[in-house]
Amino acid sequence: MTDDGTGGRVEGDLPVESAADAAARIESGAVLGISGFGSVGYPKLVPEAIAARSDAAALDLTVISGGSVGPEVDEALVESGAMARRYPFIGHEALREASNDGGVAFHDRHVAGVADEVRFGGLPSPDWAVVEAVAVGEDWFVPSPSVGSTPALVHAADRVIVEVNAAQPRDLEGLHDLLVRTAPPEREPLALDAVDARIGSPRVEFESEKLAAVVRTDRADTTYTFREPTAADRALADEFAGFLDAELDRNPAFDATLNLQFGVGSVGNAVVSALDAVDLGDRDVAYFGEVVQDAVLDALDDGTLAAASATSLALSSEGQDRLFANLGRYAEQVVLRPVDVSNDAGLIDSFGVIAVNGAVEVDLTGQVNSTHIGTDVVGGVGGSGDFFRAALLSVVALPSTAAGGDVSRIVPRVAHVDHTEHDVDVVVTDQGVADLRGLSPRERMRAVVAVAHPDFRDALAAYRDRALERGGHTPGGFDLAADWPPDAAE
């Protein structure tokens, strides 16, 4: 194949074989390190071939990735019975159901820590790294549209299988800034002094003897489908824009630069789009986060953002086509890094990031549930905790209701605590902004009630009043919240 900018390039005399032959190498009880993040950049043919093995149900595999991957992994391996244990994220219904009924042992993790955990014994060390690339040589490969924990997984793995994908452009190499960090205690701070600076290599490098197989593929990633913003999404985005406008006016930390992070999804897209309504002045504005989604491309195109740093390209079909058609231009503004760099607490702190992430629900004291409905897990904590804890300003943004307005997302007590009240500064809903900075628990309860939907506000205020009568520094209790939700919204 000529080097014409297309992907799928194999350089050298490498062990090219079929997906079935590569899958046959995987032994029972193996730990697989899988590339991918944001449901892109993951291997497709080899996981499917593993699931198709006649002995799949007896394989008892542990699967570790940087973040969410596609159905070829988290549906096919689950439904075949091959997957026994999964780290660190849930993105598909089959894995969600298996995690809730005990069929798969799922362990949720803050994604920034996965790289170190696989290297230093906190998680199982991979026997195999199975990764997707746009080009491969005897001791290197160029990842496709995401990085995640791939460099560390390859570094820790005994053997490597590379799926080289002709459906992804080779010029993705221009976006990557890759490294495996030195081990503690010799680890030094990351020397990034700008969001678009580069300190690594465009390739993942490994010992040549690790390469077991190269598998050719031309299967594209499944792109995101973002729903149209609802009236509540637009109202929430407007509330955030008003808050940000005031914060920029009062907070000297943002006088010259503004670095932002937004969670992935339709709400995140709506909030990024609302930057048009903010007086940004002559500040240098950049995105330092986890995923680049369509609204980030829009903001780069219209000049709102000067640069974007992330670990994954979580784009719609239109957004991916736009990026692939203009990779040379976007490579000057967009950088893809390992997730332990994109989500590094030291960088988030030094860049003074304003982090905006969604949630399932928030309670009156400011605690956040990002992962559960009742006792059932519906996702993973992902990188939200990495940013909530380290950001200069941490914002949780969520519509005030769910299920067509029948369920309040502001509750007396969250069903599951992913982020404590100590890590959350501001709550934004379509009903307003609750700035919790400097407030006591009693004051937080009053502020959060005010941003609940009016249909539930009286019931929440009644709980708050009962809690205040009981007293204590953090009033309330599970017994007082036992009659929530009310029989009907009032």
N, C-alpha and C positions, 0 to 999 in steps of 0.2 A: 504494500500500500504506500502511495506517495504521501508526503507530509503536506497535504493541501488544506489543513485546518480542520479536517474531519477527524472524528474520534475513531477508536478501534485500532490504533497503531500498535503493532508488536515489533519491537526492535531487538534483533538478535535471534539466535537459535534457541528458542524457549520451548518448554514442554507443553505445547498446545494439545488439548484433549477435549472430549465431549463433557458436557455437564454431568452426564450419568457416570462417566468414569471418575470425574473429580469427586462426585458425591459418594462414590463407593469407597473412597479413602477414609471417610469419617467413621471413626470407631464408636462403639457403644460407650456412653458415659462421657463423651467428649465435651469440652467447653469451646464454644464458637464465639469468636469476636467478630462482629458483623459491622461493616461500614454503614453509614447512613445517619441522617439527622433531618428532622422536618419532613420525613417521608420521601426524601429524595437521596440519590447517591448510594443506594443499597444494592447488594447483589440479588439477582432475580432467578437465573436459571439453576444455579447450584442448590439454593434452598428448596426450590420446587422438586429437583431431582432427589434430594434427600427425602422429602415427604413422599415421593413415589416409590421408595424402596420397599420391598416386601417385608422387611423387618423394622419399618419405621417406628411402629408402636413400642418396640423394645429398645430404642436407641437412648432414651433417658438423657437428652441433651440439655446443657445449660447454654443460654444465648445471652450475650452481652453486646449492646450497641451504644452509640453515643446518645441517641434519642429515639424518636419514633422512626419506624421503617415501614415498608409496604406489606401488602397482603401475601406476597410470595414467602415472607418470613412469618409474620404474626397471624396469618390465617392458615396457610398450608401446613406449616410445621405443627401448629396447635391441633388442627383438625385430623392430622395423621397420627397424632399421639406421640410424635417424636420429641416435642419440647416438654421438658419437665420443670425447668426453672428459667426465670427471665429477669433481667436487669436492663435499664432502670426506668422504662417508660411503657405506657400502654397507649396504643393508637388505633386498635381495631377491635371490633365487637367480639370476634372469636376469642382473642386473648383476654378481653375484659370478662367474658362469661367464665372462661376457664380459671381466671384468677379469683373470681368471686365464689366459685363452687369448689375450689381447692384442687382442680385438675392441673393447674400450673402454679408453682410457688413463685409468686411475683414479689420482688423487693424493690420498693420505690427509693430513688436516690436523687440528691441534688446533682445535676449532670456535670457540674464543674469538677466534682471530685472523682468521677469514674476513672479518669486516666491514672491518677495516683493509686487508686484502690486496686486496679488490676496489676499495677506494677509492683506494689509493696504489700500485697497480701490481704487487703481489705475485702476484695472480691476474688473469686477464682481466677487463676491465671489461664489465659486461652491456650488450648492445644493447637487451635487453628484460627487464623485470621482469614475470613472470606470477605473480599472487598471488591468494590466496583472502581474502574479506572477508565480514563479516556486514552491512555497510552501506558505501555509497560516495557521495561527492560529487565535485564537479568538481576539487578539489585535496586530497582526503583519503580515507582509508578506515579502517575498523575491522577489524583482523585477526580471524580465527576462533580456534581453540583453541591456537594456538602463535604464537610470535614469531620465534625463531631469528635469522637475519641479515636479516630482511625490511626493516627500516628502512634499513639501509645499502645493500642491493641496489637498492631503489627510488631512493635518493639518487644512486647511481652510474649507474643505467640511463638510456638515451636516451629510451625509450618504456615505457609501462606498460599492461598488460592486467589488468583486475580481474574475477575470477569472484566474483560476489556470491551467497552461498549461503543459501537460505531454510531449509535443514535445520539451521542452527546458530542459536542464539538471539542476538538483538541485544544482550541484556544481558551478553554476554561483554565488552562495552566496559568494564564496571565492574572487570574484572580487570587491564586493560592499563596499563602504565606505560612509555611509549615515548619514545625519544629517539635522535638521531644525535649521537654525541660530537663535540666540537670536534677539529679536526686538531692534531697536534703541530706546533710546540713549545708552542702555547698551551693544550694540553689540561690541564685541572685534575682533581684527584682527584674521584671520584664522591662527592657529599655525602649518602650514605645513612648515617644513624646508627642505624637499626633495620631488621630484616629486612623489616617490612611498611611502611616509609616509602615515599613516592612523590616522584619528582623530575621526572617527564616528563608526557606527554600520553596520553590514551586512544586517540589516533588517529595514524596515519602520515600525514604531510603531504608534499606534493610540488607542483612547479610544474604548474599546470593544463594547460599545453600538452603535457605528457608523456602525458596520458591518451589512449590510442589507441582503446580498446574496453572495453566492459563486457559481460560474458557472464553470463546468469542460470543458476543451477543449484540443484538441491535434493538433491544427492547427499551422503549422510552420509559421514564418515570411516569407515574400517575400524578398529574398536576392537581393543584388545589382548586376547589370550586367554592368561591366566597359568595355567601348569600348577599343580596342587596341590603344595605343598611335599613333598619327599621326606624320608625319615628323615635323610638326610645334610644336607639344607637345615635341618631343625629342629635337628639337633645343632650345625651351624655357627652358627646364630642363638643358641643357648644359650651356646656358647663366646664369641661376641662380647658377649653380655649380661654374662657373668661378667667379661670383660676390662674393659668399660665401667664396670661397678660399681666395680671396683678403681681404675680410672683417675680416676674422679670423686672418689674418696676421697683420692687422693694428689696430684692435680694442681691447684694453686691457680688456674690459668687458668679453670677451670670452676666455681669456687665459686658464682658468681651466675648465669651464663648458660651455656647449652649450645646451640650451633648445629651442625646435622648435615647431611650430604649423603650420599645413597645412590644407587648406580647403578640403572638401570631393569632390571626383570626379576623373575622369581619369587624368586630369592635375595634381591634387594633388598627385596621385599615381606616375606619371612620375617624379615629382619634388623630392619626397621622394627617389625614386630609384636612382636619380642622386647623392645622397650623397656618393655613391661608388667612385665618381670621385673627392671628396673633401679630402684634407689632414687634417684629424681630429686630428692627433697627438695622444697624450695620454689624451685628454679631456674626461670628463664624458659627454656623450651625451644622452639626453632624449627627449621624446615627451610630451609636456604639452599643450593639445588642447581640441577639442570638440568631435572628432570622431576618433576611431581606424578603419582604413581601411586596405586592404590587404597589401599594401606596408609597413605599420607600422609593421605588423606581420613579413614580410620578414626581415625588419631591426632589429627586436628583435631576430629573428632566426639566423641571420648571425653575431650578436654581434655589429652591428653599433649603435643600441640603447640599453641602459641598462634598461630603464623603459619607461612606457607609462601611462599617466593619461588622462582620457577623461570622457564623459558622455554617450557614445553610441558606440556599435560595428556595424559599417556600413560596412559589409563584403559581398563579393561574396559568392556563394554557396560553392566553394572550400575553401575560407578563413574561413567560418563559420564551415565547417566540421573539418578543421585543428584545430581551436580553441577549439571546443567542445571535440575533441579527446585528447587534451592535456591541459585540464583546470587546472589540478594540477600544471603543470609547468608554465603556463601563469599567474596563480594567484600570483606567486612570482614577476611578473614584471608589470602586468596590473592592474590598479585601475579604477573603474567606480564611479563617484561622481555626486551629483546634479549639474545641469548646473550653478546655482549661485555660485558654488565652482569652477568647471572646468573653468569657464569664469570670475572669480573674478578679478577685476582690480588690487587689491592689490597683489594677487599671481602672476599675469602676470608680474607686475612690479618687484616684489622681485626676481622672477626667471630669469629676464632679457630675456624674450622670443623674439625670432625672429619669427614674424607672417607672413605667406605667404597665401594670399587668392585670389580667382579669382574675376572676375567682368564681367558684360555685356559689358561695354565700359569705357574708360578713356578719359578725354578731355585734351587739351593742357596746362591747368593750373594745372592739377593733380587731378581734381575732379573725383570721382568714382561713377558710376551707377552700382549697384549690382542687381537690382530688376525689371527694366522696359525695355520694348521695345516700344519706342514711349510713348503713354499714357497707355499702357496695362501692368499690373503687371504680371510677369512670375515666381516669387518666393518670398522669404522673405529675409530680411536683416540678419536673423539668428544671428550667433555669430560673424560675420566678424567685426562689429563695436566694439564689446567688446574687440577684440584683436587689431584692428587698432589703437584705441585710447590709449590703455594701454601698448602696446608692446614697448620694447626698440628699436626695428627696425621693421617697418611695410612695407611689400612688397606686391604690387598687381601684380599678374602674370596672363597673358592672351595671347592667340594667337593674332597676329596682325590683323587677318581677321576672318570673319564668312561667312556662306552661300557659302561654296566652293570657297572662295576668292572674292566674289562679294561685300562684305560689310566690310568696315574698322571698327575695334573696337577701333581705336584711332580717335577721332572726335573733331571738334572745340569746341562744348559745349555739355555736356551730357544731355540726355533727362530728367533725374531725378537725383538729387544729394542725394546719400546715405552716402557718406563719403567726407568731404571737403578736400581741398588740405592741410589743417593743420594736417591731420591724416595720410597722406601717405608720406613715405620717399623715396621709390624706385618703379619704374615701370619696369617690365621685360616682354618682348615679345620674340618671336622667332627671332626678328630682332636686339635685343640688350638690354642693360640696361640703364635706365635713372635714375641716382642718383639725386634726387631732394633736398637733404638736403642742407640747407643754400642758396638755389637759390631764386632770386626774381621772380615774375610772368613772366617777360619778358624772363629771363633765363630759366625758366621751359618750356616755350613754345618752345624754340629752342631744349631743351633736349628731350622733348616728341616727337616732329616731327621726330627726328632721329631714334626712335624705331618703327615708323609706317611702314607698308608694302611699299616697293618701288612703287607699283602701285598707292598708294594714297599719297605718300610723297609730291609730287609737289603741289597737290591741297591743302594739309594742310599747306604747306609752304606759298602758296599764301594767304590763310586766315590769317596766322600769320602776314605776311607782311602788309596786309590791316589793321589788328588790331593795329600793331605797329605805323602805320601812324596816326591812330586816336589818339593814346596816352592814358594817364591815367596810374595809378599804375598797374591795371589789365586790359590790353588792350583787346578789343573785344566787343562783344554784340550779342544778339540774332538776330538782324537785319543783321549783317555781316555774321552770320552763316545760314541765311535763305536759301541760295542756296546750302546748303550741304544736301545730298551728291552730288557730281558732276554727270553729266549725265552718264559718263562712267569712269571707272578707267583709269588713264593716266600713 
